[in-house]
Amino acid sequence: MTKKIRVGIVGYGNVGRGVELSVLQNDDMELVAVFTRRKPENVRTVAESARVLHIDDIYKYKEEIDVLILCGGSATDLPEQGPKFAGSFNCVDSFDTHAKIPEYFNSVNEAAKLSGKTAAISIGWDPGLFSMNRMMLEAILPEGKNYTFWGEGVSQGHSDAIRRVKGVKNGIQYTVPVESAINRIRKGEQPDLTTSEKHLRKCFVVAEEGANKMEIEETIKNMPNYFADYDTVVHFISEEELLKNHGKMPHGGFVIRSGNTGEHNEKRHIVEFSLKLESNPEFTASVLTAYARAVVKLNQEGKTGALTVFDIPLRYLSPKSPEELRKELL
């Protein structure tokens, strides 16, 4: 019997729990341990065989884990954890602050190269699957424009950023595409659109007692890389209302390429890749899990350093052999 891929999870929030469920669906994987900053005795996992350990003990398990899946947030967790853990483990993460990906890649790449490990960064659906579609469609239709729309749905990264604002007890953020802009593109137009012309951002915030709501709102609206370039609306609500009306985590979106071919670019082509997700974290977790398999395979072949979706051949994501893939899916 082929040896199973031994997985460790760092962080047991929504994505971490989603990774656990995804690992249980993959017969070639097993969950060894969940590493958390909380008291391990207060964390209950679904996988009965998995150990729950404090994150400070993680290096004791270097020989028992083939790949770590990092499930922290991009605002503060991953910039520290990515390079740190890539110095000792094969890793996969979902770092999603697009503007900072190049510098994040460099820091993780340096650590992974020095340790002989492999790290897949910015894995998910955007960045991730949407990135692949943007690249592929641009290569196929060089004359044209890419458009990316997100939502309507809950953005985990943006919600996490809200919750880290001083005075915020809890919060969630919905990304809402502007329907009129989408309709123009689907009709074949190729407009130049600003970020605020493509999306709205709706924030629902539970403020701590006595907190300055005006200051919270201004901090959110002016947050670089998250809200500063968008039309952002902040609603202050009670925690009861948040739990009652905003407990689910749907999301989705689409990449559209409007391109032209022909001697005079007279033939127009609209290509669209879309997602409609009932659970953003569980789908993101499923993408992370597939790439964890790829990371282990690549490391076994001697590939080290940081990688993105652009660098990893698709066949490495699948548990099937190349022969099975050619027979069943090609």
C-alpha positions as protocol buffer text, in pm:
chain_id: "A"
residue {
  index: 1
  type: MET
  ca { x: 0 y: 0 z: 0 }
}
residue {
  index: 2
  type: THR
  ca { x: 127 y: 348 z: -92 }
}
residue {
  index: 3
  type: LYS
  ca { x: 229 y: 556 z: 207 }
}
residue {
  index: 4
  type: LYS
  ca { x: -24 y: 827 z: 290 }
}
residue {
  index: 5
  type: ILE
  ca { x: 67 y: 1194 z: 284 }
}
residue {
  index: 6
  type: ARG
  ca { x: 93 y: 1312 z: 644 }
}
residue {
  index: 7
  type: VAL
  ca { x: -72 y: 1655 z: 689 }
}
residue {
  index: 8
  type: GLY
  ca { x: -42 y: 1911 z: 965 }
}
residue {
  index: 9
  type: ILE
  ca { x: -281 y: 2206 z: 997 }
}
residue {
  index: 10
  type: VAL
  ca { x: -168 y: 2539 z: 1143 }
}
residue {
  index: 11
  type: GLY
  ca { x: -466 y: 2736 z: 1272 }
}
residue {
  index: 12
  type: TYR
  ca { x: -810 y: 2593 z: 1338 }
}
residue {
  index: 13
  type: GLY
  ca { x: -1045 y: 2865 z: 1222 }
}
residue {
  index: 14
  type: ASN
  ca { x: -1288 y: 2835 z: 930 }
}
residue {
  index: 15
  type: VAL
  ca { x: -1020 y: 2740 z: 676 }
}
residue {
  index: 16
  type: GLY
  ca { x: -844 y: 2504 z: 915 }
}
residue {
  index: 17
  type: ARG
  ca { x: -1166 y: 2316 z: 982 }
}
residue {
  index: 18
  type: GLY
  ca { x: -1230 y: 2306 z: 608 }
}
residue {
  index: 19
  type: VAL
  ca { x: -887 y: 2154 z: 547 }
}
residue {
  index: 20
  type: GLU
  ca { x: -961 y: 1885 z: 803 }
}
residue {
  index: 21
  type: LEU
  ca { x: -1282 y: 1793 z: 621 }
}
residue {
  index: 22
  type: SER
  ca { x: -1103 y: 1795 z: 286 }
}
residue {
  index: 23
  type: VAL
  ca { x: -823 y: 1568 z: 409 }
}
residue {
  index: 24
  type: LEU
  ca { x: -1086 y: 1320 z: 529 }
}
residue {
  index: 25
  type: GLN
  ca { x: -1220 y: 1305 z: 171 }
}
residue {
  index: 26
  type: ASN
  ca { x: -880 y: 1215 z: 24 }
}
residue {
  index: 27
  type: ASP
  ca { x: -780 y: 852 z: 70 }
}
residue {
  index: 28
  type: ASP
  ca { x: -412 y: 919 z: 5 }
}
residue {
  index: 29
  type: MET
  ca { x: -387 y: 1161 z: 300 }
}
residue {
  index: 30
  type: GLU
  ca { x: -406 y: 1151 z: 678 }
}
residue {
  index: 31
  type: LEU
  ca { x: -428 y: 1433 z: 931 }
}
residue {
  index: 32
  type: VAL
  ca { x: -151 y: 1398 z: 1187 }
}
residue {
  index: 33
  type: ALA
  ca { x: -200 y: 1710 z: 1397 }
}
residue {
  index: 34
  type: VAL
  ca { x: -367 y: 2047 z: 1433 }
}
residue {
  index: 35
  type: PHE
  ca { x: -143 y: 2321 z: 1573 }
}
residue {
  index: 36
  type: THR
  ca { x: -320 y: 2608 z: 1747 }
}
residue {
  index: 37
  type: ARG
  ca { x: -243 y: 2914 z: 1958 }
}
residue {
  index: 38
  type: ARG
  ca { x: -541 y: 2828 z: 2177 }
}
residue {
  index: 39
  type: LYS
  ca { x: -531 y: 2583 z: 2464 }
}
residue {
  index: 40
  type: PRO
  ca { x: -529 y: 2242 z: 2289 }
}
residue {
  index: 41
  type: GLU
  ca { x: -770 y: 2093 z: 2543 }
}
residue {
  index: 42
  type: ASN
  ca { x: -1032 y: 2348 z: 2433 }
}
residue {
  index: 43
  type: VAL
  ca { x: -1017 y: 2246 z: 2064 }
}
residue {
  index: 44
  type: ARG
  ca { x: -1224 y: 1952 z: 1940 }
}
residue {
  index: 45
  type: THR
  ca { x: -1153 y: 1814 z: 1595 }
}
residue {
  index: 46
  type: VAL
  ca { x: -1363 y: 1599 z: 1363 }
}
residue {
  index: 47
  type: ALA
  ca { x: -1080 y: 1356 z: 1282 }
}
residue {
  index: 48
  type: GLU
  ca { x: -1055 y: 1135 z: 1591 }
}
residue {
  index: 49
  type: SER
  ca { x: -700 y: 1026 z: 1509 }
}
residue {
  index: 50
  type: ALA
  ca { x: -561 y: 1381 z: 1487 }
}
residue {
  index: 51
  type: ARG
  ca { x: -374 y: 1532 z: 1779 }
}
residue {
  index: 52
  type: VAL
  ca { x: -435 y: 1891 z: 1886 }
}
residue {
  index: 53
  type: LEU
  ca { x: -112 y: 2058 z: 1991 }
}
residue {
  index: 54
  type: HIS
  ca { x: 5 y: 2405 z: 2083 }
}
residue {
  index: 55
  type: ILE
  ca { x: 185 y: 2582 z: 1802 }
}
residue {
  index: 56
  type: ASP
  ca { x: 498 y: 2617 z: 2016 }
}
residue {
  index: 57
  type: ASP
  ca { x: 544 y: 2238 z: 1993 }
}
residue {
  index: 58
  type: ILE
  ca { x: 536 y: 2225 z: 1614 }
}
residue {
  index: 59
  type: TYR
  ca { x: 909 y: 2163 z: 1559 }
}
residue {
  index: 60
  type: LYS
  ca { x: 892 y: 1842 z: 1763 }
}
residue {
  index: 61
  type: TYR
  ca { x: 691 y: 1691 z: 1476 }
}
residue {
  index: 62
  type: LYS
  ca { x: 919 y: 1772 z: 1183 }
}
residue {
  index: 63
  type: GLU
  ca { x: 974 y: 1403 z: 1107 }
}
residue {
  index: 64
  type: GLU
  ca { x: 606 y: 1311 z: 1135 }
}
residue {
  index: 65
  type: ILE
  ca { x: 462 y: 1564 z: 889 }
}
residue {
  index: 66
  type: ASP
  ca { x: 506 y: 1570 z: 511 }
}
residue {
  index: 67
  type: VAL
  ca { x: 332 y: 1903 z: 456 }
}
residue {
  index: 68
  type: LEU
  ca { x: 191 y: 2186 z: 668 }
}
residue {
  index: 69
  type: ILE
  ca { x: -120 y: 2369 z: 551 }
}
residue {
  index: 70
  type: LEU
  ca { x: -111 y: 2722 z: 693 }
}
residue {
  index: 71
  type: CYS
  ca { x: -461 y: 2852 z: 760 }
}
residue {
  index: 72
  type: GLY
  ca { x: -392 y: 3189 z: 920 }
}
residue {
  index: 73
  type: GLY
  ca { x: -489 y: 3530 z: 787 }
}
residue {
  index: 74
  type: SER
  ca { x: -290 y: 3730 z: 534 }
}
residue {
  index: 75
  type: ALA
  ca { x: -292 y: 4054 z: 731 }
}
residue {
  index: 76
  type: THR
  ca { x: -62 y: 3946 z: 1016 }
}
residue {
  index: 77
  type: ASP
  ca { x: -34 y: 3564 z: 1045 }
}
residue {
  index: 78
  type: LEU
  ca { x: 107 y: 3448 z: 713 }
}
residue {
  index: 79
  type: PRO
  ca { x: 373 y: 3719 z: 662 }
}
residue {
  index: 80
  type: GLU
  ca { x: 538 y: 3581 z: 976 }
}
residue {
  index: 81
  type: GLN
  ca { x: 441 y: 3215 z: 956 }
}
residue {
  index: 82
  type: GLY
  ca { x: 512 y: 3154 z: 587 }
}
residue {
  index: 83
  type: PRO
  ca { x: 889 y: 3216 z: 593 }
}
residue {
  index: 84
  type: LYS
  ca { x: 918 y: 3081 z: 947 }
}
residue {
  index: 85
  type: PHE
  ca { x: 766 y: 2740 z: 881 }
}
residue {
  index: 86
  type: ALA
  ca { x: 907 y: 2704 z: 528 }
}
residue {
  index: 87
  type: GLY
  ca { x: 1242 y: 2692 z: 704 }
}
residue {
  index: 88
  type: SER
  ca { x: 1149 y: 2349 z: 845 }
}
residue {
  index: 89
  type: PHE
  ca { x: 846 y: 2208 z: 659 }
}
residue {
  index: 90
  type: ASN
  ca { x: 693 y: 2175 z: 316 }
}
residue {
  index: 91
  type: CYS
  ca { x: 408 y: 2429 z: 325 }
}
residue {
  index: 92
  type: VAL
  ca { x: 95 y: 2550 z: 149 }
}
residue {
  index: 93
  type: ASP
  ca { x: -80 y: 2879 z: 226 }
}
residue {
  index: 94
  type: SER
  ca { x: -352 y: 3108 z: 94 }
}
residue {
  index: 95
  type: PHE
  ca { x: -178 y: 3447 z: 121 }
}
residue {
  index: 96
  type: ASP
  ca { x: -416 y: 3675 z: -67 }
}
residue {
  index: 97
  type: THR
  ca { x: -291 y: 4033 z: -38 }
}
residue {
  index: 98
  type: HIS
  ca { x: -231 y: 4067 z: -413 }
}
residue {
  index: 99
  type: ALA
  ca { x: -14 y: 4379 z: -392 }
}
residue {
  index: 100
  type: LYS
  ca { x: 228 y: 4212 z: -151 }
}
residue {
  index: 101
  type: ILE
  ca { x: 260 y: 3871 z: -319 }
}
residue {
  index: 102
  type: PRO
  ca { x: 599 y: 3944 z: -487 }
}
residue {
  index: 103
  type: GLU
  ca { x: 770 y: 4037 z: -159 }
}
residue {
  index: 104
  type: TYR
  ca { x: 596 y: 3752 z: 27 }
}
residue {
  index: 105
  type: PHE
  ca { x: 710 y: 3507 z: -242 }
}
residue {
  index: 106
  type: ASN
  ca { x: 1070 y: 3624 z: -203 }
}
residue {
  index: 107
  type: SER
  ca { x: 1071 y: 3581 z: 174 }
}
residue {
  index: 108
  type: VAL
  ca { x: 922 y: 3231 z: 161 }
}
residue {
  index: 109
  type: ASN
  ca { x: 1140 y: 3130 z: -133 }
}
residue {
  index: 110
  type: GLU
  ca { x: 1457 y: 3224 z: 53 }
}
residue {
  index: 111
  type: ALA
  ca { x: 1359 y: 3023 z: 361 }
}
residue {
  index: 112
  type: ALA
  ca { x: 1244 y: 2718 z: 164 }
}
residue {
  index: 113
  type: LYS
  ca { x: 1555 y: 2714 z: -56 }
}
residue {
  index: 114
  type: LEU
  ca { x: 1782 y: 2722 z: 250 }
}
residue {
  index: 115
  type: SER
  ca { x: 1595 y: 2435 z: 414 }
}
residue {
  index: 116
  type: GLY
  ca { x: 1547 y: 2221 z: 103 }
}
residue {
  index: 117
  type: LYS
  ca { x: 1168 y: 2246 z: 138 }
}
residue {
  index: 118
  type: THR
  ca { x: 889 y: 2327 z: -105 }
}
residue {
  index: 119
  type: ALA
  ca { x: 624 y: 2592 z: -40 }
}
residue {
  index: 120
  type: ALA
  ca { x: 319 y: 2672 z: -251 }
}
residue {
  index: 121
  type: ILE
  ca { x: 203 y: 3027 z: -176 }
}
residue {
  index: 122
  type: SER
  ca { x: -116 y: 3220 z: -252 }
}
residue {
  index: 123
  type: ILE
  ca { x: -319 y: 2906 z: -316 }
}
residue {
  index: 124
  type: GLY
  ca { x: -698 y: 2929 z: -333 }
}
residue {
  index: 125
  type: TRP
  ca { x: -942 y: 3053 z: -591 }
}
residue {
  index: 126
  type: ASP
  ca { x: -820 y: 3412 z: -609 }
}
residue {
  index: 127
  type: PRO
  ca { x: -527 y: 3423 z: -602 }
}
residue {
  index: 128
  type: GLY
  ca { x: -512 y: 3069 z: -737 }
}
residue {
  index: 129
  type: LEU
  ca { x: -765 y: 2928 z: -982 }
}
residue {
  index: 130
  type: PHE
  ca { x: -864 y: 3274 z: -1109 }
}
residue {
  index: 131
  type: SER
  ca { x: -495 y: 3358 z: -1157 }
}
residue {
  index: 132
  type: MET
  ca { x: -454 y: 3052 z: -1380 }
}
residue {
  index: 133
  type: ASN
  ca { x: -752 y: 3154 z: -1589 }
}
residue {
  index: 134
  type: ARG
  ca { x: -631 y: 3512 z: -1629 }
}
residue {
  index: 135
  type: MET
  ca { x: -292 y: 3390 z: -1747 }
}
residue {
  index: 136
  type: MET
  ca { x: -425 y: 3119 z: -1978 }
}
residue {
  index: 137
  type: LEU
  ca { x: -687 y: 3336 z: -2146 }
}
residue {
  index: 138
  type: GLU
  ca { x: -443 y: 3623 z: -2193 }
}
residue {
  index: 139
  type: ALA
  ca { x: -201 y: 3383 z: -2363 }
}
residue {
  index: 140
  type: ILE
  ca { x: -476 y: 3240 z: -2587 }
}
residue {
  index: 141
  type: LEU
  ca { x: -635 y: 3575 z: -2674 }
}
residue {
  index: 142
  type: PRO
  ca { x: -351 y: 3832 z: -2660 }
}
residue {
  index: 143
  type: GLU
  ca { x: -579 y: 4098 z: -2811 }
}
residue {
  index: 144
  type: GLY
  ca { x: -833 y: 4174 z: -2542 }
}
residue {
  index: 145
  type: LYS
  ca { x: -888 y: 4245 z: -2174 }
}
residue {
  index: 146
  type: ASN
  ca { x: -929 y: 4044 z: -1856 }
}
residue {
  index: 147
  type: TYR
  ca { x: -1198 y: 4131 z: -1603 }
}
residue {
  index: 148
  type: THR
  ca { x: -1231 y: 3978 z: -1257 }
}
residue {
  index: 149
  type: PHE
  ca { x: -1541 y: 4010 z: -1042 }
}
residue {
  index: 150
  type: TRP
  ca { x: -1587 y: 3873 z: -691 }
}
residue {
  index: 151
  type: GLY
  ca { x: -1909 y: 3802 z: -508 }
}
residue {
  index: 152
  type: GLU
  ca { x: -2161 y: 3860 z: -395 }
}
residue {
  index: 153
  type: GLY
  ca { x: -2011 y: 3690 z: -96 }
}
residue {
  index: 154
  type: VAL
  ca { x: -1801 y: 3692 z: 218 }
}
residue {
  index: 155
  type: SER
  ca { x: -1432 y: 3771 z: 179 }
}
residue {
  index: 156
  type: GLN
  ca { x: -1237 y: 3591 z: 452 }
}
residue {
  index: 157
  type: GLY
  ca { x: -927 y: 3808 z: 417 }
}
residue {
  index: 158
  type: HIS
  ca { x: -1119 y: 4134 z: 429 }
}
residue {
  index: 159
  type: SER
  ca { x: -1334 y: 4013 z: 716 }
}
residue {
  index: 160
  type: ASP
  ca { x: -1021 y: 3916 z: 907 }
}
residue {
  index: 161
  type: ALA
  ca { x: -876 y: 4262 z: 841 }
}
residue {
  index: 162
  type: ILE
  ca { x: -1191 y: 4425 z: 983 }
}
residue {
  index: 163
  type: ARG
  ca { x: -1177 y: 4216 z: 1298 }
}
residue {
  index: 164
  type: ARG
  ca { x: -821 y: 4332 z: 1365 }
}
residue {
  index: 165
  type: VAL
  ca { x: -921 y: 4700 z: 1375 }
}
residue {
  index: 166
  type: LYS
  ca { x: -901 y: 4852 z: 1723 }
}
residue {
  index: 167
  type: GLY
  ca { x: -1244 y: 4864 z: 1884 }
}
residue {
  index: 168
  type: VAL
  ca { x: -1397 y: 4591 z: 1665 }
}
residue {
  index: 169
  type: LYS
  ca { x: -1540 y: 4291 z: 1850 }
}
residue {
  index: 170
  type: ASN
  ca { x: -1655 y: 4103 z: 1539 }
}
residue {
  index: 171
  type: GLY
  ca { x: -1725 y: 4175 z: 1176 }
}
residue {
  index: 172
  type: ILE
  ca { x: -1784 y: 4041 z: 828 }
}
residue {
  index: 173
  type: GLN
  ca { x: -1742 y: 4187 z: 480 }
}
residue {
  index: 174
  type: TYR
  ca { x: -1935 y: 4122 z: 161 }
}
residue {
  index: 175
  type: THR
  ca { x: -1789 y: 4192 z: -180 }
}
residue {
  index: 176
  type: VAL
  ca { x: -2062 y: 4295 z: -426 }
}
residue {
  index: 177
  type: PRO
  ca { x: -2002 y: 4317 z: -803 }
}
residue {
  index: 178
  type: VAL
  ca { x: -2157 y: 4607 z: -995 }
}
residue {
  index: 179
  type: GLU
  ca { x: -2410 y: 4443 z: -1226 }
}
residue {
  index: 180
  type: SER
  ca { x: -2409 y: 4720 z: -1489 }
}
residue {
  index: 181
  type: ALA
  ca { x: -2033 y: 4677 z: -1540 }
}
residue {
  index: 182
  type: ILE
  ca { x: -2070 y: 4300 z: -1584 }
}
residue {
  index: 183
  type: ASN
  ca { x: -2347 y: 4341 z: -1841 }
}
residue {
  index: 184
  type: ARG
  ca { x: -2134 y: 4577 z: -2051 }
}
residue {
  index: 185
  type: ILE
  ca { x: -1852 y: 4324 z: -2072 }
}
residue {
  index: 186
  type: ARG
  ca { x: -2078 y: 4029 z: -2149 }
}
residue {
  index: 187
  type: LYS
  ca { x: -2220 y: 4231 z: -2439 }
}
residue {
  index: 188
  type: GLY
  ca { x: -1871 y: 4259 z: -2588 }
}
residue {
  index: 189
  type: GLU
  ca { x: -1760 y: 4600 z: -2464 }
}
residue {
  index: 190
  type: GLN
  ca { x: -1404 y: 4638 z: -2333 }
}
residue {
  index: 191
  type: PRO
  ca { x: -1429 y: 4935 z: -2095 }
}
residue {
  index: 192
  type: ASP
  ca { x: -1154 y: 5060 z: -1867 }
}
residue {
  index: 193
  type: LEU
  ca { x: -1302 y: 5026 z: -1520 }
}
residue {
  index: 194
  type: THR
  ca { x: -1171 y: 5149 z: -1187 }
}
residue {
  index: 195
  type: THR
  ca { x: -1190 y: 4922 z: -883 }
}
residue {
  index: 196
  type: SER
  ca { x: -1484 y: 5120 z: -744 }
}
residue {
  index: 197
  type: GLU
  ca { x: -1669 y: 5087 z: -1075 }
}
residue {
  index: 198
  type: LYS
  ca { x: -1648 y: 4707 z: -1052 }
}
residue {
  index: 199
  type: HIS
  ca { x: -1722 y: 4636 z: -684 }
}
residue {
  index: 200
  type: LEU
  ca { x: -1882 y: 4762 z: -367 }
}
residue {
  index: 201
  type: ARG
  ca { x: -1771 y: 4648 z: -22 }
}
residue {
  index: 202
  type: LYS
  ca { x: -2031 y: 4610 z: 254 }
}
residue {
  index: 203
  type: CYS
  ca { x: -1900 y: 4577 z: 610 }
}
residue {
  index: 204
  type: PHE
  ca { x: -2111 y: 4465 z: 906 }
}
residue {
  index: 205
  type: VAL
  ca { x: -1931 y: 4547 z: 1229 }
}
residue {
  index: 206
  type: VAL
  ca { x: -1990 y: 4470 z: 1596 }
}
residue {
  index: 207
  type: ALA
  ca { x: -1811 y: 4739 z: 1797 }
}
residue {
  index: 208
  type: GLU
  ca { x: -1676 y: 4684 z: 2144 }
}
residue {
  index: 209
  type: GLU
  ca { x: -1862 y: 4866 z: 2419 }
}
residue {
  index: 210
  type: GLY
  ca { x: -1751 y: 5229 z: 2434 }
}
residue {
  index: 211
  type: ALA
  ca { x: -1551 y: 5211 z: 2111 }
}
residue {
  index: 212
  type: ASN
  ca { x: -1535 y: 5511 z: 1878 }
}
residue {
  index: 213
  type: LYS
  ca { x: -1750 y: 5404 z: 1584 }
}
residue {
  index: 214
  type: MET
  ca { x: -1653 y: 5699 z: 1368 }
}
residue {
  index: 215
  type: GLU
  ca { x: -1285 y: 5615 z: 1415 }
}
residue {
  index: 216
  type: ILE
  ca { x: -1350 y: 5248 z: 1332 }
}
residue {
  index: 217
  type: GLU
  ca { x: -1534 y: 5341 z: 1013 }
}
residue {
  index: 218
  type: GLU
  ca { x: -1257 y: 5575 z: 897 }
}
residue {
  index: 219
  type: THR
  ca { x: -990 y: 5314 z: 972 }
}
residue {
  index: 220
  type: ILE
  ca { x: -1172 y: 5052 z: 768 }
}
residue {
  index: 221
  type: LYS
  ca { x: -1247 y: 5279 z: 472 }
}
residue {
  index: 222
  type: ASN
  ca { x: -887 y: 5399 z: 449 }
}
residue {
  index: 223
  type: MET
  ca { x: -719 y: 5060 z: 491 }
}
residue {
  index: 224
  type: PRO
  ca { x: -465 y: 5016 z: 207 }
}
residue {
  index: 225
  type: ASN
  ca { x: -484 y: 4700 z: -7 }
}
residue {
  index: 226
  type: TYR
  ca { x: -827 y: 4619 z: 137 }
}
residue {
  index: 227
  type: PHE
  ca { x: -1078 y: 4908 z: 127 }
}
residue {
  index: 228
  type: ALA
  ca { x: -907 y: 5234 z: 32 }
}
residue {
  index: 229
  type: ASP
  ca { x: -974 y: 5201 z: -343 }
}
residue {
  index: 230
  type: TYR
  ca { x: -1336 y: 5087 z: -314 }
}
residue {
  index: 231
  type: ASP
  ca { x: -1676 y: 5231 z: -236 }
}
residue {
  index: 232
  type: THR
  ca { x: -1709 y: 5092 z: 116 }
}
residue {
  index: 233
  type: VAL
  ca { x: -2018 y: 5100 z: 337 }
}
residue {
  index: 234
  type: VAL
  ca { x: -1988 y: 5024 z: 710 }
}
residue {
  index: 235
  type: HIS
  ca { x: -2295 y: 4911 z: 905 }
}
residue {
  index: 236
  type: PHE
  ca { x: -2275 y: 4879 z: 1283 }
}
residue {
  index: 237
  type: ILE
  ca { x: -2494 y: 4598 z: 1415 }
}
residue {
  index: 238
  type: SER
  ca { x: -2537 y: 4389 z: 1730 }
}
residue {
  index: 239
  type: GLU
  ca { x: -2356 y: 4060 z: 1779 }
}
residue {
  index: 240
  type: GLU
  ca { x: -2693 y: 3884 z: 1787 }
}
residue {
  index: 241
  type: GLU
  ca { x: -2779 y: 4022 z: 1444 }
}
residue {
  index: 242
  type: LEU
  ca { x: -2437 y: 3924 z: 1309 }
}
residue {
  index: 243
  type: LEU
  ca { x: -2475 y: 3565 z: 1426 }
}
residue {
  index: 244
  type: LYS
  ca { x: -2836 y: 3541 z: 1307 }
}
residue {
  index: 245
  type: ASN
  ca { x: -2808 y: 3699 z: 961 }
}
residue {
  index: 246
  type: HIS
  ca { x: -2442 y: 3667 z: 869 }
}
residue {
  index: 247
  type: GLY
  ca { x: -2337 y: 3324 z: 991 }
}
residue {
  index: 248
  type: LYS
  ca { x: -2293 y: 3162 z: 650 }
}
residue {
  index: 249
  type: MET
  ca { x: -1990 y: 3213 z: 428 }
}
residue {
  index: 250
  type: PRO
  ca { x: -2097 y: 3204 z: 62 }
}
residue {
  index: 251
  type: HIS
  ca { x: -1882 y: 3353 z: -211 }
}
residue {
  index: 252
  type: GLY
  ca { x: -1787 y: 3318 z: -574 }
}
residue {
  index: 253
  type: GLY
  ca { x: -1709 y: 3524 z: -878 }
}
residue {
  index: 254
  type: PHE
  ca { x: -1586 y: 3503 z: -1231 }
}
residue {
  index: 255
  type: VAL
  ca { x: -1302 y: 3583 z: -1467 }
}
residue {
  index: 256
  type: ILE
  ca { x: -1407 y: 3713 z: -1809 }
}
residue {
  index: 257
  type: ARG
  ca { x: -1175 y: 3753 z: -2108 }
}
residue {
  index: 258
  type: SER
  ca { x: -1310 y: 3971 z: -2385 }
}
residue {
  index: 259
  type: GLY
  ca { x: -1081 y: 3907 z: -2681 }
}
residue {
  index: 260
  type: ASN
  ca { x: -1054 y: 3949 z: -3054 }
}
residue {
  index: 261
  type: THR
  ca { x: -911 y: 3752 z: -3346 }
}
residue {
  index: 262
  type: GLY
  ca { x: -902 y: 3801 z: -3720 }
}
residue {
  index: 263
  type: GLU
  ca { x: -699 y: 4017 z: -3955 }
}
residue {
  index: 264
  type: HIS
  ca { x: -873 y: 4329 z: -3832 }
}
residue {
  index: 265
  type: ASN
  ca { x: -970 y: 4199 z: -3484 }
}
residue {
  index: 266
  type: GLU
  ca { x: -1325 y: 4178 z: -3613 }
}
residue {
  index: 267
  type: LYS
  ca { x: -1418 y: 3850 z: -3445 }
}
residue {
  index: 268
  type: ARG
  ca { x: -1505 y: 3882 z: -3078 }
}
residue {
  index: 269
  type: HIS
  ca { x: -1478 y: 3607 z: -2816 }
}
residue {
  index: 270
  type: ILE
  ca { x: -1610 y: 3610 z: -2460 }
}
residue {
  index: 271
  type: VAL
  ca { x: -1468 y: 3342 z: -2228 }
}
residue {
  index: 272
  type: GLU
  ca { x: -1589 y: 3311 z: -1869 }
}
residue {
  index: 273
  type: PHE
  ca { x: -1482 y: 3097 z: -1572 }
}
residue {
  index: 274
  type: SER
  ca { x: -1713 y: 3118 z: -1272 }
}
residue {
  index: 275
  type: LEU
  ca { x: -1756 y: 2986 z: -919 }
}
residue {
  index: 276
  type: LYS
  ca { x: -2061 y: 2981 z: -694 }
}
residue {
  index: 277
  type: LEU
  ca { x: -1960 y: 2865 z: -349 }
}
residue {
  index: 278
  type: GLU
  ca { x: -2183 y: 2780 z: -56 }
}
residue {
  index: 279
  type: SER
  ca { x: -1880 y: 2779 z: 174 }
}
residue {
  index: 280
  type: ASN
  ca { x: -1585 y: 2998 z: 80 }
}
residue {
  index: 281
  type: PRO
  ca { x: -1353 y: 2856 z: 348 }
}
residue {
  index: 282
  type: GLU
  ca { x: -1432 y: 2493 z: 270 }
}
residue {
  index: 283
  type: PHE
  ca { x: -1373 y: 2541 z: -102 }
}
residue {
  index: 284
  type: THR
  ca { x: -1050 y: 2734 z: -37 }
}
residue {
  index: 285
  type: ALA
  ca { x: -946 y: 2454 z: 197 }
}
residue {
  index: 286
  type: SER
  ca { x: -1011 y: 2197 z: -75 }
}
residue {
  index: 287
  type: VAL
  ca { x: -781 y: 2384 z: -314 }
}
residue {
  index: 288
  type: LEU
  ca { x: -512 y: 2403 z: -44 }
}
residue {
  index: 289
  type: THR
  ca { x: -539 y: 2029 z: 15 }
}
residue {
  index: 290
  type: ALA
  ca { x: -494 y: 1942 z: -352 }
}
residue {
  index: 291
  type: TYR
  ca { x: -186 y: 2164 z: -371 }
}
residue {
  index: 292
  type: ALA
  ca { x: -50 y: 2004 z: -54 }
}
residue {
  index: 293
  type: ARG
  ca { x: -36 y: 1680 z: -251 }
}
residue {
  index: 294
  type: ALA
  ca { x: 151 y: 1858 z: -530 }
}
residue {
  index: 295
  type: VAL
  ca { x: 402 y: 2011 z: -288 }
}
residue {
  index: 296
  type: VAL
  ca { x: 493 y: 1671 z: -143 }
}
residue {
  index: 297
  type: LYS
  ca { x: 537 y: 1516 z: -489 }
}
residue {
  index: 298
  type: LEU
  ca { x: 754 y: 1804 z: -608 }
}
residue {
  index: 299
  type: ASN
  ca { x: 971 y: 1797 z: -298 }
}
residue {
  index: 300
  type: GLN
  ca { x: 1025 y: 1425 z: -343 }
}
residue {
  index: 301
  type: GLU
  ca { x: 1148 y: 1501 z: -695 }
}
residue {
  index: 302
  type: GLY
  ca { x: 1396 y: 1756 z: -558 }
}
residue {
  index: 303
  type: LYS
  ca { x: 1208 y: 2078 z: -635 }
}
residue {
  index: 304
  type: THR
  ca { x: 1266 y: 2335 z: -360 }
}
residue {
  index: 305
  type: GLY
  ca { x: 1172 y: 2696 z: -290 }
}
residue {
  index: 306
  type: ALA
  ca { x: 845 y: 2887 z: -324 }
}
residue {
  index: 307
  type: LEU
  ca { x: 600 y: 2814 z: -605 }
}
residue {
  index: 308
  type: THR
  ca { x: 270 y: 2959 z: -726 }
}
residue {
  index: 309
  type: VAL
  ca { x: -10 y: 2808 z: -934 }
}
residue {
  index: 310
  type: PHE
  ca { x: 183 y: 2919 z: -1242 }
}
residue {
  index: 311
  type: ASP
  ca { x: 473 y: 2691 z: -1151 }
}
residue {
  index: 312
  type: ILE
  ca { x: 295 y: 2365 z: -1063 }
}
residue {
  index: 313
  type: PRO
  ca { x: 184 y: 2125 z: -1341 }
}
residue {
  index: 314
  type: LEU
  ca { x: -181 y: 2029 z: -1307 }
}
residue {
  index: 315
  type: ARG
  ca { x: -116 y: 1655 z: -1290 }
}
residue {
  index: 316
  type: TYR
  ca { x: 58 y: 1697 z: -952 }
}
residue {
  index: 317
  type: LEU
  ca { x: -275 y: 1798 z: -796 }
}
residue {
  index: 318
  type: SER
  ca { x: -435 y: 1463 z: -864 }
}
residue {
  index: 319
  type: PRO
  ca { x: -387 y: 1134 z: -679 }
}
residue {
  index: 320
  type: LYS
  ca { x: -427 y: 955 z: -1014 }
}
residue {
  index: 321
  type: SER
  ca { x: -133 y: 838 z: -1222 }
}
residue {
  index: 322
  type: PRO
  ca { x: -46 y: 1008 z: -1553 }
}
residue {
  index: 323
  type: GLU
  ca { x: -178 y: 699 z: -1732 }
}
residue {
  index: 324
  type: GLU
  ca { x: -511 y: 722 z: -1549 }
}
residue {
  index: 325
  type: LEU
  ca { x: -540 y: 1092 z: -1622 }
}
residue {
  index: 326
  type: ARG
  ca { x: -480 y: 1043 z: -1996 }
}
residue {
  index: 327
  type: LYS
  ca { x: -734 y: 758 z: -2009 }
}
residue {
  index: 328
  type: GLU
  ca { x: -1008 y: 911 z: -1793 }
}
residue {
  index: 329
  type: LEU
  ca { x: -990 y: 1288 z: -1823 }
}
residue {
  index: 330
  type: LEU
  ca { x: -806 y: 1390 z: -2138 }
}
